[in-house]
Amino acid sequence: MRHARGPAPGTASLHRVSTPSFRGTSDYIASADLQAAVNVAVSLERPLLVRGEPGTGKTLLAEAVAEALGMRLITWPVKSTTRAQDGLYVYDTVQRLYDSQFGEGDPADVAKYIRLGQLGESFAAGERVVLVIDEVDKADLEFPNDLLWELDRMSFHIPETGETVAANHRPVVIITSNAEKELPDAFLRRCVFHYIAFPDPGQMEQIVRVHHPGVEERLLEAAMEGFYLLRELDGLQKRPSTSELVDWVQALAVGGVDPGKIVDELPFMGVVLKKQADLDIARRHMAVRARRAAMQRER
Amino acid sequence: MFAGLFTALRDEGVPVALDEWLMLHDALERDLHDSTLSGFYLMSRAVLVKDESHYDGFDVAFARYFSGIEPADDAVDDRVWKWLHENPRFLHISEDQRARLDAMREQTDFDELLEKLKEKLESQEEEHHGGSEHIGTGGTSPFGHSGYHPGGIRIGGEGRWRSAVQTAGERRWRELRTDHEIGARDFGVALRKLRSLSTRLGGPATELDVEGTIRETADHAGQLRLSFRRPRRNTVRVLLMLDIGGSMDEHIMLLDRLFTAMHQASHFRDLQVRFFHNCVYDRVYSGPDLHPRRSESTLHLLAQLDPDYKLVMVGDACMAPTELLVPGGAIDYQYMNEEPGAQWLERLEQHFERAAWLNPHPQRWWETIHGAYTLGIVRQIMPMFELSVDGLDRAVGWLMARR
């Protein structure tokens, strides 16, 4: 903790900050767009807002950035009840009252009852860390607005102790969102933004290979075909994403499924589709396909 | 620098603000784009665009600004097009030459380049192919086509070497475009005021009651007694009725956003949604397909809902006068309404303590629009507000006011 105001954004602009640049890691494939967005955000010391379908690796990105830049990762998972204040600090009044009642601890020292939240921790850390504010859209509409000042200044005041927590090293802030709710303009204006598009088959193949280095060629090819077939089905409630494909390839490999039958039979479909209604849609599709194939044979 | 890009972006409806523009220049100063155009493309997109639905608008603006597609159309006259189309030559260059040219791109300044193109358009007298200066084909000059010049300006022909401008021209993000003026968020903010907090409702007592704790503690001679109470919750319940089909189709996006905002506003104690076509009669529908199988008697619905539900009707209120004033006038002629529509609307209005009608047509059209007659009658039955952020705000104010 430091009793001073943190550096304002942009004050470091005159001398070039030498930050190691992000190129992805051995097990996280980052597209050129994503690399550029991360590096711009890191250099400009602005929060990086990452948006994309669930399962496109938004949270993993933060881990990869921390690993690649050699920084510690602090995760702040946001829930619908999370308030901005929780990320700064929590003043444990009840504990203090109890302690004063039973003569335990040192109730005279307020600072002992102040616990820093994840944002506070990332400011107070002695080095530059990566802070991920995960699924920011889950919180209340006003949540992002409440964080504007702190994210801008990278400092906040604790009235109970009269202290100011300011970041000596502005943390790399990564904010993820599923875009369930739209974010306020003032908040967006301060961020660097990146939208993670769903990987195309080429990228997808690369990603699966990273997770299963020894995967059989034919199996991978068939699994990819089956996966994109399922993904494009009409009316799915939850379209399967990367993690489902990775698990599916694993299941197919362990189950010793004949690659020639994967596309026709779609075994272990429950690994890919998680909802009963989606499984019904897929089964219906398979039935239609089988009937068509039978009709063609008759001809 | 690049002020043209800023205006091009705004023309495309990408909401770029000055903050972001300054951020971009900060990034430029630090050379985060490695002095390449493709680097600049990725960097400026990350800094300037905050919504994937604007990626397409950005691509269009970027391509227009940097490739000069539009200015070329105006400034390049037929004479130049003829040079470029009649005897095109294609360039074959070695890796060496390419590397040398790539190294040159750092010196390229686009404003300067555009200036130079303007000069060339005025001074060049004849066709010129395979060179490095003039407008032509198959050369290494920055102007023309089928040649190679990193970050040059292609005029006609087809791109052979991928550059940032071409990538932008591909418009890969077209599908994500939404083109909306009012976001669901704006409605969401207006709807937030639709609440009245109370601890009356059930639920576990999880909130520390400071006053109560002090009182209890004092009552027990200073021995700490914690007192908890139920958190306050919103008691507002809403019945949303939407006019679907026919003349409402053109407002589908606006309705969709209101609907999204209503559902996201998780703070209502209860939200009931029903559908109707033009006017409410004996039955209302629970699905937007207005299928009779999923409908219920309007009287039954009213019997179930307490009068403290806030009634929000959404519709353009433009219909044939018979639909509103004559028994049997319902637009869906398969059923016979015994009472005119207006009577049903009055019934709804009288049942609920507060009701408001939201009209997607702007208020300034209400007097003159096709259907103004019925609109005027509906307006007399229920207070009407236009379906805009302001209008919704006023409607919410009306719904929350005490009777």
Interface residues (C-beta under 8 A of the other chain):
Chain A: G10 S13 R16 V17 A32 D33 A36 A37 N39 V40 A41 S43 L44 R46 L49 R51 S80 T93 V94 L97 Y98 Q101 L141 E180 K181 E182 L183 P184 D185 L188 R189 R190 C191 V192 F193 H194 Y195 A197
Chain B: P15 A17 D19 E20 M23 D26 A27 E29 R30 D31 L32 G39 L42 M43 R45 A46 V47 V49 K50 D51 E52 Y55 L176 G183 A184 R185 G188 V189 R192 L208 Q223 L224 L226 Q264 S266
